[in-house]
Amino acid sequence: MSFPNQSAPLRLLLADDHGIVREGLKMVLAGAQAPISTIDEAASGEQVLALLAAHGADILVLDLGMPGVSGSGWVRAVRARYPLLTIMVLTANTDERTRLAVLNAGADEFLAKSGDSQALLAAINRLAGNPSTPRAPQAAHAHTPAETLTSREQQVLAMAAQGATAIQIAAELHISPFTARKHRENLMRKLSLHNTAELVAYAMRLGLPTA
């Protein structure tokens, strides 16, 4: 989420259970182009919720490994409660499934702690500089329910989520590779999915097996 007036000073909440990390982040953020008025700090999920309730924030910079933070489910709960809050996850966990789950739970940005400081600054400046748009609480993208898919499209979705190619899908379903590709194109259009990563993330939310 970003902000209606990009020149207005921002309130940041840095959430990490290591004080030295928070101090380092404050030093990095001193070089941000976006104006920052206040930086609050939290060392646990409980403190994050208390500070958001008491003072609010424009941007939450969140470590997933803190006490009281249970991954994407916690992010989803915060997104539901604070739909206009920008959530930037900064974590040592760079697993692709974690990244997709967190983004689809409502995070606006996912950065690795192993990255450089310029990536963090670029993300802060980018998020602060865009027009504000209210965010739906349930996910990073609004998708049409899977029930709108035909039974064949649901079969293709399940197989594609496990990494099956059009040729493999065609052989399993006794259809042509061209038809398999068309089913995949149709289901992705219906669900507003744009690439394989989004397809896998959608399948994960449905509880389907993935590769």
Contacts in CASP RR format, 6 or more apart in sequence:
PFRMAT RR
TARGET T0000
AUTHOR 0000-0000-0000
METHOD contacts of the structure
MODEL  1
MSFPNQSAPLRLLLADDHGIVREGLKMVLAGAQAPISTIDEAASGEQVLA
LLAAHGADILVLDLGMPGVSGSGWVRAVRARYPLLTIMVLTANTDERTRL
AVLNAGADEFLAKSGDSQALLAAINRLAGNPSTPRAPQAAHAHTPAETLT
SREQQVLAMAAQGATAIQIAAELHISPFTARKHRENLMRKLSLHNTAELV
AYAMRLGLPTA
1 83 0 8 1.000
1 84 0 8 1.000
1 85 0 8 1.000
1 86 0 8 1.000
1 87 0 8 1.000
1 108 0 8 1.000
1 127 0 8 1.000
1 132 0 8 1.000
1 133 0 8 1.000
1 135 0 8 1.000
2 86 0 8 1.000
2 127 0 8 1.000
2 128 0 8 1.000
2 129 0 8 1.000
2 130 0 8 1.000
2 131 0 8 1.000
2 132 0 8 1.000
2 133 0 8 1.000
3 10 0 8 1.000
3 58 0 8 1.000
3 86 0 8 1.000
3 128 0 8 1.000
3 129 0 8 1.000
3 130 0 8 1.000
3 132 0 8 1.000
4 131 0 8 1.000
4 132 0 8 1.000
6 34 0 8 1.000
6 128 0 8 1.000
6 129 0 8 1.000
6 130 0 8 1.000
7 35 0 8 1.000
8 35 0 8 1.000
9 35 0 8 1.000
9 36 0 8 1.000
9 37 0 8 1.000
9 38 0 8 1.000
10 34 0 8 1.000
10 35 0 8 1.000
10 36 0 8 1.000
10 37 0 8 1.000
10 58 0 8 1.000
10 59 0 8 1.000
10 128 0 8 1.000
11 36 0 8 1.000
11 37 0 8 1.000
11 38 0 8 1.000
11 39 0 8 1.000
11 40 0 8 1.000
11 55 0 8 1.000
11 56 0 8 1.000
11 57 0 8 1.000
11 58 0 8 1.000
11 59 0 8 1.000
12 29 0 8 1.000
12 36 0 8 1.000
12 38 0 8 1.000
12 39 0 8 1.000
12 40 0 8 1.000
12 57 0 8 1.000
12 58 0 8 1.000
12 59 0 8 1.000
12 60 0 8 1.000
12 61 0 8 1.000
13 39 0 8 1.000
13 40 0 8 1.000
13 41 0 8 1.000
13 42 0 8 1.000
13 48 0 8 1.000
13 51 0 8 1.000
13 52 0 8 1.000
13 56 0 8 1.000
13 57 0 8 1.000
13 59 0 8 1.000
13 60 0 8 1.000
13 61 0 8 1.000
14 22 0 8 1.000
14 25 0 8 1.000
14 26 0 8 1.000
14 39 0 8 1.000
14 40 0 8 1.000
14 41 0 8 1.000
14 42 0 8 1.000
14 61 0 8 1.000
15 41 0 8 1.000
15 42 0 8 1.000
15 43 0 8 1.000
15 45 0 8 1.000
15 47 0 8 1.000
15 48 0 8 1.000
15 60 0 8 1.000
15 61 0 8 1.000
15 62 0 8 1.000
15 63 0 8 1.000
15 66 0 8 1.000
15 69 0 8 1.000
16 22 0 8 1.000
16 25 0 8 1.000
16 43 0 8 1.000
16 61 0 8 1.000
16 63 0 8 1.000
16 66 0 8 1.000
16 90 0 8 1.000
17 43 0 8 1.000
17 44 0 8 1.000
17 63 0 8 1.000
17 65 0 8 1.000
17 66 0 8 1.000
17 67 0 8 1.000
18 63 0 8 1.000
19 41 0 8 1.000
19 43 0 8 1.000
21 63 0 8 1.000
21 113 0 8 1.000
22 41 0 8 1.000
25 61 0 8 1.000
25 90 0 8 1.000
25 120 0 8 1.000
26 39 0 8 1.000
28 117 0 8 1.000
28 120 0 8 1.000
28 121 0 8 1.000
29 36 0 8 1.000
29 39 0 8 1.000
29 120 0 8 1.000
29 121 0 8 1.000
29 124 0 8 1.000
31 121 0 8 1.000
32 121 0 8 1.000
32 124 0 8 1.000
32 125 0 8 1.000
32 128 0 8 1.000
33 121 0 8 1.000
33 125 0 8 1.000
34 124 0 8 1.000
34 125 0 8 1.000
34 128 0 8 1.000
34 129 0 8 1.000
38 55 0 8 1.000
40 51 0 8 1.000
40 55 0 8 1.000
40 57 0 8 1.000
42 48 0 8 1.000
42 50 0 8 1.000
42 51 0 8 1.000
42 66 0 8 1.000
43 66 0 8 1.000
43 67 0 8 1.000
44 66 0 8 1.000
44 67 0 8 1.000
44 68 0 8 1.000
44 69 0 8 1.000
45 66 0 8 1.000
45 67 0 8 1.000
45 68 0 8 1.000
45 69 0 8 1.000
45 74 0 8 1.000
46 67 0 8 1.000
46 68 0 8 1.000
48 60 0 8 1.000
48 62 0 8 1.000
48 66 0 8 1.000
48 69 0 8 1.000
48 78 0 8 1.000
49 78 0 8 1.000
51 57 0 8 1.000
52 60 0 8 1.000
52 78 0 8 1.000
52 81 0 8 1.000
52 82 0 8 1.000
52 85 0 8 1.000
56 82 0 8 1.000
56 85 0 8 1.000
57 85 0 8 1.000
58 85 0 8 1.000
58 86 0 8 1.000
58 128 0 8 1.000
59 85 0 8 1.000
59 86 0 8 1.000
59 87 0 8 1.000
59 88 0 8 1.000
59 124 0 8 1.000
59 127 0 8 1.000
59 128 0 8 1.000
60 78 0 8 1.000
60 85 0 8 1.000
60 86 0 8 1.000
60 87 0 8 1.000
60 88 0 8 1.000
61 88 0 8 1.000
61 90 0 8 1.000
62 69 0 8 1.000
62 75 0 8 1.000
62 87 0 8 1.000
62 88 0 8 1.000
62 89 0 8 1.000
62 90 0 8 1.000
62 91 0 8 1.000
62 107 0 8 1.000
63 69 0 8 1.000
63 89 0 8 1.000
63 90 0 8 1.000
63 91 0 8 1.000
64 71 0 8 1.000
64 89 0 8 1.000
64 91 0 8 1.000
64 93 0 8 1.000
64 98 0 8 1.000
64 102 0 8 1.000
65 71 0 8 1.000
65 91 0 8 1.000
65 92 0 8 1.000
65 93 0 8 1.000
68 74 0 8 1.000
71 98 0 8 1.000
71 101 0 8 1.000
71 102 0 8 1.000
71 105 0 8 1.000
72 98 0 8 1.000
72 101 0 8 1.000
72 102 0 8 1.000
72 104 0 8 1.000
72 105 0 8 1.000
73 105 0 8 1.000
75 87 0 8 1.000
75 89 0 8 1.000
75 102 0 8 1.000
75 105 0 8 1.000
75 106 0 8 1.000
75 107 0 8 1.000
76 105 0 8 1.000
76 106 0 8 1.000
76 137 0 8 1.000
76 138 0 8 1.000
78 85 0 8 1.000
78 87 0 8 1.000
79 85 0 8 1.000
79 87 0 8 1.000
79 105 0 8 1.000
79 106 0 8 1.000
79 107 0 8 1.000
79 135 0 8 1.000
79 137 0 8 1.000
79 138 0 8 1.000
80 137 0 8 1.000
80 138 0 8 1.000
83 134 0 8 1.000
83 135 0 8 1.000
83 136 0 8 1.000
83 137 0 8 1.000
84 132 0 8 1.000
84 134 0 8 1.000
84 135 0 8 1.000
86 108 0 8 1.000
86 109 0 8 1.000
86 127 0 8 1.000
87 106 0 8 1.000
87 107 0 8 1.000
87 108 0 8 1.000
87 109 0 8 1.000
88 107 0 8 1.000
88 108 0 8 1.000
88 109 0 8 1.000
88 110 0 8 1.000
88 111 0 8 1.000
88 123 0 8 1.000
88 124 0 8 1.000
88 127 0 8 1.000
89 102 0 8 1.000
89 107 0 8 1.000
89 109 0 8 1.000
89 110 0 8 1.000
89 111 0 8 1.000
90 111 0 8 1.000
90 112 0 8 1.000
90 113 0 8 1.000
90 120 0 8 1.000
91 98 0 8 1.000
91 110 0 8 1.000
91 111 0 8 1.000
91 112 0 8 1.000
91 113 0 8 1.000
92 112 0 8 1.000
92 113 0 8 1.000
92 114 0 8 1.000
94 112 0 8 1.000
94 114 0 8 1.000
96 197 0 8 1.000
97 204 0 8 1.000
97 210 0 8 1.000
99 110 0 8 1.000
100 197 0 8 1.000
100 200 0 8 1.000
100 201 0 8 1.000
100 204 0 8 1.000
101 201 0 8 1.000
101 204 0 8 1.000
102 110 0 8 1.000
103 110 0 8 1.000
103 140 0 8 1.000
103 201 0 8 1.000
104 139 0 8 1.000
104 140 0 8 1.000
104 141 0 8 1.000
104 201 0 8 1.000
104 202 0 8 1.000
104 204 0 8 1.000
104 205 0 8 1.000
105 139 0 8 1.000
105 140 0 8 1.000
106 135 0 8 1.000
106 137 0 8 1.000
106 138 0 8 1.000
106 139 0 8 1.000
106 140 0 8 1.000
107 140 0 8 1.000
108 127 0 8 1.000
109 123 0 8 1.000
109 127 0 8 1.000
111 119 0 8 1.000
111 120 0 8 1.000
111 123 0 8 1.000
136 142 0 8 1.000
139 205 0 8 1.000
141 192 0 8 1.000
141 193 0 8 1.000
141 198 0 8 1.000
142 192 0 8 1.000
143 191 0 8 1.000
143 192 0 8 1.000
143 193 0 8 1.000
143 202 0 8 1.000
144 190 0 8 1.000
144 191 0 8 1.000
144 192 0 8 1.000
146 154 0 8 1.000
146 157 0 8 1.000
146 191 0 8 1.000
146 206 0 8 1.000
148 190 0 8 1.000
149 157 0 8 1.000
149 187 0 8 1.000
149 190 0 8 1.000
149 191 0 8 1.000
152 173 0 8 1.000
152 183 0 8 1.000
153 183 0 8 1.000
153 186 0 8 1.000
153 187 0 8 1.000
153 190 0 8 1.000
154 187 0 8 1.000
155 173 0 8 1.000
156 169 0 8 1.000
156 173 0 8 1.000
156 180 0 8 1.000
156 183 0 8 1.000
156 184 0 8 1.000
156 187 0 8 1.000
157 187 0 8 1.000
157 199 0 8 1.000
157 202 0 8 1.000
157 203 0 8 1.000
157 208 0 8 1.000
158 203 0 8 1.000
158 208 0 8 1.000
158 209 0 8 1.000
159 168 0 8 1.000
159 169 0 8 1.000
159 172 0 8 1.000
159 173 0 8 1.000
160 169 0 8 1.000
160 184 0 8 1.000
160 196 0 8 1.000
160 199 0 8 1.000
161 199 0 8 1.000
161 200 0 8 1.000
161 202 0 8 1.000
161 203 0 8 1.000
161 204 0 8 1.000
161 208 0 8 1.000
161 209 0 8 1.000
161 210 0 8 1.000
161 211 0 8 1.000
162 209 0 8 1.000
162 210 0 8 1.000
162 211 0 8 1.000
163 196 0 8 1.000
163 211 0 8 1.000
164 172 0 8 1.000
166 177 0 8 1.000
166 180 0 8 1.000
166 181 0 8 1.000
166 184 0 8 1.000
167 177 0 8 1.000
167 180 0 8 1.000
169 175 0 8 1.000
169 177 0 8 1.000
169 180 0 8 1.000
169 183 0 8 1.000
169 184 0 8 1.000
170 176 0 8 1.000
170 177 0 8 1.000
170 179 0 8 1.000
170 180 0 8 1.000
173 180 0 8 1.000
175 183 0 8 1.000
187 193 0 8 1.000
188 194 0 8 1.000
188 199 0 8 1.000
191 199 0 8 1.000
191 202 0 8 1.000
193 199 0 8 1.000
193 202 0 8 1.000
200 210 0 8 1.000
200 211 0 8 1.000
203 209 0 8 1.000
203 210 0 8 1.000
204 210 0 8 1.000
END
